[in-house]
Amino acid sequence: MRGQGKPAAAAAEPAEAGKARPPIQPKAGPVPPQHGATDPHQGMNPHQGMNPHAAMGKEKGPPQEVTPSGDTNAETLAELKLAVPAEWKKGNPRSAMRLAEFTIPGPGGDAELVVFRFAGGAGGVQANVDRWKTQFQPPEGKTIDDMTTVTEREVAGLKVTLVDVKGRYVASVMPGADAAHDEADYRMLAAIIEGSGDPFFLKTVGPAKTLEVWDEAHDALLGSLSTSP
């Protein structure tokens, strides 16, 4: 795929994932906050030692063959408007930091789109790009820069920076949590949308095989962006 706030309900993410690291043995007590983190919930560790998918409140769905129909559902999140593929199932946000979340079916198993917004923006564009890259490990013989593409576009007066990363997904389940993801052949399509107050973050993460099916639909989603007056 090509292209590239008053906290409300906004894979992790400028705020939820923090820096990726491998799982370690659970230990008693809360984990101290990490200096320089952008997550207002940093230091909270309710998921310590848990299975990553259980900690996020859902299990990944099984592989299924899907043919995108091209149909969309109109969504308005704060003042941001976007057209989401009809096959993507909207769920209830599992965190106060999430504006919305959608489950994306496909042949590699479910992927997920989460929309965030943070007061102050949760750091600059480059800081978020650098953090997202730490959430993946490249295949042998490659660097993470080899596996990352950053593109920019303008849509309806909004600047959209899209970060496309592939590799082994190893992000922490939550900031300060010992549990971490460990998913081979994963992909992230993370868009930073600027131009209407605090930026929006659209973070899509899941099996690369699933997101490949939705490349054109994801590009169309970004092309549908606009803001209400």
C-alpha positions in Angstrom: 0.0 0.0 0.0 1.3 3.4 -0.8 0.5 6.7 0.5 1.0 7.3 4.0 -6.7 16.8 20.3 -8.4 16.7 23.2 -8.0 13.1 24.3 -11.0 11.1 23.5 -11.2 7.5 23.0 -8.1 7.2 20.6 -1.0 -1.3 17.8 0.2 1.2 20.8 0.6 3.8 19.1 2.0 6.9 19.9 0.7 6.1 23.3 -0.3 2.5 23.9 2.7 0.5 22.8 5.8 2.2 23.8 9.1 0.7 23.0 9.0 -3.0 21.9 10.8 -5.5 24.1 10.7 -9.3 24.6 8.5 -10.8 27.4 10.1 -11.4 30.8 8.9 -13.2 33.9 6.1 -11.5 35.9 7.1 -9.7 39.1 5.1 -8.2 41.8 4.1 -4.5 42.0 3.7 -1.8 39.4 6.3 -1.0 36.8 7.8 2.5 37.2 7.0 5.0 34.5 9.5 5.3 31.6 11.0 8.7 31.3 10.1 10.5 28.1 7.0 8.4 27.4 4.1 10.1 25.8 1.4 7.8 27.3 -0.6 9.4 30.1 -1.1 5.8 31.5 2.6 5.0 31.5 3.5 3.0 34.6 0.1 1.3 34.9 0.7 -2.5 34.5 -2.7 -4.3 34.7 -1.7 -6.9 32.1 1.6 -8.0 33.6 2.5 -11.6 32.6 -0.7 -12.1 30.6 -1.1 -13.5 27.1 -0.8 -10.5 24.7 -4.1 -11.1 23.0 -6.0 -11.6 26.2 -4.4 -8.5 27.6 -5.7 -6.5 24.7 -9.2 -7.8 25.5 -9.8 -10.0 22.4 -8.5 -13.0 20.6 -7.3 -12.8 17.0 -9.9 -14.2 14.6 -9.0 -17.2 12.3 -7.9 -16.9 8.7 -10.6 -16.4 6.2 -10.8 -15.7 2.5 -12.1 -12.2 1.8 -12.8 -10.3 -1.4 -13.2 -6.5 -0.7 -16.5 -5.3 -2.1 -15.5 -1.7 -2.4 -18.5 -0.7 -0.2 -17.8 1.6 2.7 -19.4 2.9 5.9 -19.1 6.6 6.7 -17.5 7.3 10.1 -17.1 10.6 11.9 -14.6 10.6 14.8 -14.5 14.0 16.5 -14.3 16.2 13.4 -12.5 13.6 11.3 -14.5 12.0 8.5 -13.5 8.8 6.8 -15.0 6.0 4.7 -14.2 2.5 6.2 -14.6 -0.7 4.2 -17.9 -2.3 5.0 -16.3 -5.6 5.8 -14.3 -4.1 8.7 -16.2 -4.6 11.9 -16.4 -1.7 14.3 -16.0 -2.6 18.0 -16.2 -0.8 21.3 -13.0 1.0 22.2 -11.0 -1.0 24.8 -9.2 2.1 26.1 -10.0 5.7 26.9 -7.2 6.6 24.5 -9.1 5.2 21.5 -11.6 7.0 19.4 -12.5 3.9 17.5 -11.3 0.4 16.5 -12.1 -2.0 13.7 -11.4 -5.7 13.1 -10.1 -6.5 9.6 -10.7 -10.1 8.4 -8.3 -11.8 6.0 -6.4 -14.9 5.0 -3.7 -14.4 7.6 -6.2 -13.9 10.5 -7.6 -10.7 11.8 -5.8 -7.4 11.7 -7.0 -4.2 13.5 -7.4 -0.5 12.9 -7.3 1.7 15.9 -7.9 5.5 15.8 -6.2 7.7 18.4 -5.9 11.3 19.4 -3.9 12.8 22.2 -3.7 16.3 23.6 -0.5 17.9 22.5 0.0 15.4 19.7 2.0 12.6 21.5 5.3 13.8 20.0 6.4 14.9 16.5 6.1 12.9 13.3 9.7 11.6 13.4 9.5 10.6 17.0 6.5 8.4 16.3 8.0 7.0 13.1 11.1 6.0 15.1 9.1 4.5 17.9 7.0 2.4 15.5 10.1 1.0 13.8 11.3 -0.3 17.2 8.1 -2.4 17.4 9.3 -4.6 14.6 12.3 -6.9 14.1 13.5 -7.2 10.4 14.2 -10.6 8.8 17.8 -11.8 8.9 20.0 -9.9 6.5 17.7 -6.8 6.5 17.6 -3.7 8.6 14.4 -2.1 9.8 14.9 0.8 7.4 14.9 -1.8 4.6 11.4 -2.9 5.8 10.0 0.6 6.3 8.5 3.0 3.8 7.4 6.5 4.8 5.3 8.6 2.4 3.4 11.8 2.6 0.3 13.1 0.8 -2.3 15.9 1.2 -6.0 15.1 1.4 -8.6 17.7 1.7 -6.2 20.2 3.3 -4.8 17.5 5.7 -1.2 16.3 5.8 -1.1 12.5 5.9 2.2 10.8 6.8 2.0 7.0 6.2 4.4 4.6 7.8 4.5 1.1 6.3 6.6 -1.4 8.3 6.9 -5.2 7.9 8.7 -7.8 10.0 8.2 -9.6 13.4 5.9 -7.6 15.6 7.4 -7.4 19.1 5.7 -4.3 20.7 4.8 -4.3 24.3 1.1 -5.0 24.9 0.8 -1.9 27.0 3.4 0.6 28.3 5.1 -0.8 31.3 3.6 -4.3 30.7 5.9 -7.3 30.7 3.7 -9.1 28.1 4.8 -8.4 24.6 3.6 -9.5 21.1 5.6 -11.9 19.2 4.1 -12.2 15.7 6.0 -13.2 12.6 5.2 -11.8 9.2 3.3 -8.8 10.5 2.7 -5.4 9.0 1.8 -1.9 10.3 0.2 0.9 8.3 0.3 3.9 10.6 -1.0 7.2 9.5 -0.5 10.6 11.2 -3.1 13.1 10.1 -2.3 16.8 10.7 -4.1 20.0 9.9 -7.1 20.0 12.3 -5.9 20.7 15.8 -4.2 17.9 17.6 -3.2 15.2 15.1 -5.1 11.9 14.6 -3.3 8.6 14.5 -4.7 5.7 12.4 -2.8 2.5 13.3 -3.5 -0.7 11.4 -1.6 -3.8 12.5 -2.0 -7.4 11.6 -0.7 -10.3 9.5 1.0 -9.1 6.3 -1.1 -11.6 4.3 -4.3 -10.0 5.5 -3.3 -6.4 5.0 -2.1 -7.2 1.5 -5.7 -8.0 0.6 -6.7 -4.5 1.8 -4.0 -2.4 0.2 -6.2 -0.6 -2.2 -9.0 -0.3 0.3 -6.7 1.2 2.9 -5.4 3.7 0.3 -9.0 4.6 -0.5 -9.7 5.1 3.2 -6.9 7.6 3.4 -8.1 9.3 0.3 -11.6 9.7 1.8 -10.4 11.8 4.8 -11.9 15.2 5.5 -12.9 17.3 8.4 -16.2 18.8 9.4 -16.5 22.6 9.9 
